[in-house]
Amino acid sequence: SGFISCNSCHNLSMGGTDNLVSSIGDGWQQGPINAPTVLNSSLSVAQFWDGRAGTLKDQAGGPIANPKEMAFTHDLAVQVVASIPQYADEFVKVFGSRGVDIDRVTTAIAAFEETLVTPNARFDKYLTGDDGAIKHHEREGYTLFKNSGCTTCQSSPSAEPA
């Protein structure tokens, strides 16, 4: 529709999500689920809550064409990106030739998402062995998180603390 962007649901100023129980899409449609954060999404073994996309690139094209999310088409998205001179120039620099297509758009989105890694947060420090980086109740919450099976999908490349 042109009214919803990735940032509508994955607002970087709000932790890479919209902080809603159920995200809002095109035409103010309430979706069935909430938008997961894009922060550290490159570290996940699969994308979407149900894991149906194996990579960020595979995931990137889905919401664009979903009528309950962005309600656009891949062709229209390509036309919009190609119509912005600065984007067209950047695509030449990055891909080595003129041309914008959905493959290049989703590659660019995935490359951007790969940069969205939280830098050295207290929890990251804890995962790398600093037991004092988080509070006791936070450690208890993490234990509950692990024991509930959440680490099946939500995992970290960091070493597990001893």
C-alpha positions as YAML, in Angstrom:
chain: A
units: angstrom
residues:
- id: 1
  name: SER
  ca: [0.00, 0.00, 0.00]
- id: 2
  name: GLY
  ca: [2.93, 2.31, 0.54]
- id: 3
  name: PHE
  ca: [1.80, 3.23, 4.07]
- id: 4
  name: ILE
  ca: [3.58, 0.49, 6.01]
- id: 5
  name: SER
  ca: [7.34, 0.06, 6.12]
- id: 6
  name: CYS
  ca: [9.54, -2.54, 7.77]
- id: 7
  name: ASN
  ca: [10.16, 0.02, 10.52]
- id: 8
  name: SER
  ca: [6.41, 0.23, 11.23]
- id: 9
  name: CYS
  ca: [6.57, -3.13, 12.99]
- id: 10
  name: HIS
  ca: [10.32, -3.42, 13.58]
- id: 11
  name: ASN
  ca: [10.96, 0.02, 15.02]
- id: 12
  name: LEU
  ca: [14.64, 0.26, 15.85]
- id: 13
  name: SER
  ca: [14.02, 2.96, 18.44]
- id: 14
  name: MET
  ca: [11.78, 0.51, 20.33]
- id: 15
  name: GLY
  ca: [14.07, -2.51, 20.36]
- id: 16
  name: GLY
  ca: [13.38, -3.58, 16.78]
- id: 17
  name: THR
  ca: [9.70, -4.33, 17.36]
- id: 18
  name: ASP
  ca: [6.40, -2.47, 17.76]
- id: 19
  name: ASN
  ca: [5.81, -3.60, 21.35]
- id: 20
  name: LEU
  ca: [2.26, -4.67, 20.50]
- id: 21
  name: VAL
  ca: [0.62, -7.96, 21.41]
- id: 22
  name: SER
  ca: [-0.63, -8.19, 17.82]
- id: 23
  name: SER
  ca: [1.00, -6.10, 15.10]
- id: 24
  name: ILE
  ca: [-0.95, -3.74, 12.87]
- id: 25
  name: GLY
  ca: [-0.67, -4.02, 9.09]
- id: 26
  name: ASP
  ca: [-2.08, -2.36, 6.01]
- id: 27
  name: GLY
  ca: [-5.46, -0.70, 6.44]
- id: 28
  name: TRP
  ca: [-5.06, -0.93, 10.22]
- id: 29
  name: GLN
  ca: [-5.62, -4.69, 10.08]
- id: 30
  name: GLN
  ca: [-4.65, -6.37, 13.31]
- id: 31
  name: GLY
  ca: [-2.48, -9.37, 12.63]
- id: 32
  name: PRO
  ca: [-2.59, -12.69, 14.45]
- id: 33
  name: ILE
  ca: [0.89, -12.33, 16.02]
- id: 34
  name: ASN
  ca: [3.35, -9.72, 17.18]
- id: 35
  name: ALA
  ca: [6.42, -8.66, 15.25]
- id: 36
  name: PRO
  ca: [9.58, -10.27, 16.61]
- id: 37
  name: THR
  ca: [12.56, -8.02, 17.14]
- id: 38
  name: VAL
  ca: [14.99, -7.68, 14.25]
- id: 39
  name: LEU
  ca: [17.83, -7.15, 16.71]
- id: 40
  name: ASN
  ca: [20.10, -10.21, 16.62]
- id: 41
  name: SER
  ca: [17.79, -11.84, 14.06]
- id: 42
  name: SER
  ca: [20.85, -12.87, 12.06]
- id: 43
  name: LEU
  ca: [21.78, -15.16, 14.96]
- id: 44
  name: SER
  ca: [18.53, -17.16, 14.76]
- id: 45
  name: VAL
  ca: [18.52, -20.58, 13.15]
- id: 46
  name: ALA
  ca: [15.25, -19.77, 11.35]
- id: 47
  name: GLN
  ca: [13.08, -16.72, 10.65]
- id: 48
  name: PHE
  ca: [9.41, -15.94, 11.40]
- id: 49
  name: TRP
  ca: [7.85, -17.25, 14.60]
- id: 50
  name: ASP
  ca: [7.11, -20.57, 12.93]
- id: 51
  name: GLY
  ca: [10.60, -20.92, 11.43]
- id: 52
  name: ARG
  ca: [9.35, -21.21, 7.84]
- id: 53
  name: ALA
  ca: [12.21, -19.12, 6.41]
- id: 54
  name: GLY
  ca: [15.73, -20.43, 6.76]
- id: 55
  name: THR
  ca: [17.54, -17.14, 6.16]
- id: 56
  name: LEU
  ca: [17.03, -13.41, 6.55]
- id: 57
  name: LYS
  ca: [16.95, -13.11, 2.75]
- id: 58
  name: ASP
  ca: [14.19, -15.74, 2.53]
- id: 59
  name: GLN
  ca: [12.23, -13.86, 5.18]
- id: 60
  name: ALA
  ca: [12.69, -10.36, 3.73]
- id: 61
  name: GLY
  ca: [10.30, -10.72, 0.81]
- id: 62
  name: GLY
  ca: [7.38, -12.20, 2.75]
- id: 63
  name: PRO
  ca: [5.95, -9.17, 4.55]
- id: 64
  name: ILE
  ca: [6.21, -6.97, 1.43]
- id: 65
  name: ALA
  ca: [3.62, -9.04, -0.46]
- id: 66
  name: ASN
  ca: [1.52, -10.15, 2.51]
- id: 67
  name: PRO
  ca: [-1.91, -8.46, 2.20]
- id: 68
  name: LYS
  ca: [-2.23, -8.22, 6.01]
- id: 69
  name: GLU
  ca: [1.23, -6.75, 6.47]
- id: 70
  name: MET
  ca: [2.65, -4.33, 3.89]
- id: 71
  name: ALA
  ca: [0.10, -5.18, 1.14]
- id: 72
  name: PHE
  ca: [2.48, -4.39, -1.70]
- id: 73
  name: THR
  ca: [3.80, -6.53, -4.52]
- id: 74
  name: HIS
  ca: [7.40, -7.38, -5.22]
- id: 75
  name: ASP
  ca: [7.11, -5.60, -8.58]
- id: 76
  name: LEU
  ca: [5.88, -2.39, -6.93]
- id: 77
  name: ALA
  ca: [8.59, -2.57, -4.26]
- id: 78
  name: VAL
  ca: [11.23, -2.94, -6.98]
- id: 79
  name: GLN
  ca: [9.76, 0.05, -8.87]
- id: 80
  name: VAL
  ca: [9.85, 2.22, -5.75]
- id: 81
  name: VAL
  ca: [13.45, 1.31, -4.90]
- id: 82
  name: ALA
  ca: [14.55, 1.78, -8.51]
- id: 83
  name: SER
  ca: [12.85, 5.20, -8.65]
- id: 84
  name: ILE
  ca: [15.07, 6.60, -5.88]
- id: 85
  name: PRO
  ca: [18.29, 7.77, -7.58]
- id: 86
  name: GLN
  ca: [20.44, 7.30, -4.48]
- id: 87
  name: TYR
  ca: [19.26, 3.70, -4.07]
- id: 88
  name: ALA
  ca: [19.81, 2.95, -7.76]
- id: 89
  name: ASP
  ca: [23.36, 4.33, -7.44]
- id: 90
  name: GLU
  ca: [24.03, 2.29, -4.31]
- id: 91
  name: PHE
  ca: [22.75, -0.87, -6.00]
- id: 92
  name: VAL
  ca: [25.32, -0.32, -8.78]
- id: 93
  name: LYS
  ca: [28.09, 0.11, -6.19]
- id: 94
  name: VAL
  ca: [27.08, -2.96, -4.22]
- id: 95
  name: PHE
  ca: [26.05, -5.34, -7.01]
- id: 96
  name: GLY
  ca: [28.41, -4.10, -9.74]
- id: 97
  name: SER
  ca: [25.75, -3.45, -12.36]
- id: 98
  name: ARG
  ca: [22.55, -1.49, -12.93]
- id: 99
  name: GLY
  ca: [19.28, -3.08, -12.09]
- id: 100
  name: VAL
  ca: [16.97, -3.54, -9.18]
- id: 101
  name: ASP
  ca: [15.03, -6.76, -8.73]
- id: 102
  name: ILE
  ca: [13.45, -8.50, -5.77]
- id: 103
  name: ASP
  ca: [16.49, -10.75, -5.34]
- id: 104
  name: ARG
  ca: [18.72, -7.70, -4.90]
- id: 105
  name: VAL
  ca: [16.18, -5.95, -2.67]
- id: 106
  name: THR
  ca: [15.91, -8.92, -0.30]
- id: 107
  name: THR
  ca: [19.70, -9.35, -0.36]
- id: 108
  name: ALA
  ca: [20.07, -5.68, 0.66]
- id: 109
  name: ILE
  ca: [17.46, -5.99, 3.43]
- id: 110
  name: ALA
  ca: [19.18, -9.10, 4.80]
- id: 111
  name: ALA
  ca: [22.58, -7.39, 4.70]
- id: 112
  name: PHE
  ca: [21.13, -4.50, 6.70]
- id: 113
  name: GLU
  ca: [19.55, -6.86, 9.23]
- id: 114
  name: GLU
  ca: [22.90, -8.58, 9.70]
- id: 115
  name: THR
  ca: [24.22, -5.30, 11.14]
- id: 116
  name: LEU
  ca: [21.53, -5.19, 13.82]
- id: 117
  name: VAL
  ca: [23.47, -7.04, 16.51]
- id: 118
  name: THR
  ca: [23.35, -5.79, 20.07]
- id: 119
  name: PRO
  ca: [26.79, -4.66, 21.12]
- id: 120
  name: ASN
  ca: [28.09, -5.84, 24.44]
- id: 121
  name: ALA
  ca: [24.91, -5.55, 26.48]
- id: 122
  name: ARG
  ca: [24.93, -6.76, 30.11]
- id: 123
  name: PHE
  ca: [23.34, -10.05, 29.04]
- id: 124
  name: ASP
  ca: [25.98, -10.53, 26.34]
- id: 125
  name: LYS
  ca: [28.65, -10.03, 29.00]
- id: 126
  name: TYR
  ca: [26.91, -12.62, 31.20]
- id: 127
  name: LEU
  ca: [26.86, -15.13, 28.34]
- id: 128
  name: THR
  ca: [30.59, -14.71, 27.91]
- id: 129
  name: GLY
  ca: [31.29, -15.46, 31.57]
- id: 130
  name: ASP
  ca: [30.75, -12.27, 33.60]
- id: 131
  name: ASP
  ca: [28.43, -13.62, 36.31]
- id: 132
  name: GLY
  ca: [28.08, -10.17, 37.88]
- id: 133
  name: ALA
  ca: [26.74, -8.57, 34.69]
- id: 134
  name: ILE
  ca: [23.11, -9.44, 35.44]
- id: 135
  name: LYS
  ca: [21.10, -9.53, 38.65]
- id: 136
  name: HIS
  ca: [20.05, -12.67, 40.49]
- id: 137
  name: HIS
  ca: [16.39, -12.41, 39.39]
- id: 138
  name: GLU
  ca: [17.57, -11.96, 35.78]
- id: 139
  name: ARG
  ca: [19.61, -15.17, 36.02]
- id: 140
  name: GLU
  ca: [16.51, -16.90, 37.39]
- id: 141
  name: GLY
  ca: [14.50, -15.59, 34.43]
- id: 142
  name: TYR
  ca: [17.13, -16.87, 32.01]
- id: 143
  name: THR
  ca: [17.07, -20.28, 33.69]
- id: 144
  name: LEU
  ca: [13.27, -20.38, 33.28]
- id: 145
  name: PHE
  ca: [13.69, -19.29, 29.64]
- id: 146
  name: LYS
  ca: [16.13, -22.16, 28.98]
- id: 147
  name: ASN
  ca: [14.16, -24.76, 30.95]
- id: 148
  name: SER
  ca: [10.96, -23.83, 29.08]
- id: 149
  name: GLY
  ca: [12.57, -24.72, 25.76]
- id: 150
  name: CYS
  ca: [12.80, -21.17, 24.43]
- id: 151
  name: THR
  ca: [16.43, -21.67, 23.41]
- id: 152
  name: THR
  ca: [15.25, -24.05, 20.70]
- id: 153
  name: CYS
  ca: [14.51, -20.98, 18.54]
- id: 154
  name: GLN
  ca: [16.06, -18.12, 20.50]
- id: 155
  name: SER
  ca: [19.73, -18.96, 20.70]
- id: 156
  name: SER
  ca: [23.04, -17.17, 20.94]
- id: 157
  name: PRO
  ca: [26.44, -17.84, 19.41]
- id: 158
  name: SER
  ca: [28.00, -16.80, 22.72]
- id: 159
  name: ALA
  ca: [29.42, -19.40, 25.03]
- id: 160
  name: GLU
  ca: [27.08, -20.61, 27.75]
- id: 161
  name: PRO
  ca: [28.31, -19.43, 31.16]
- id: 162
  name: ALA
  ca: [29.56, -22.12, 33.50]
...
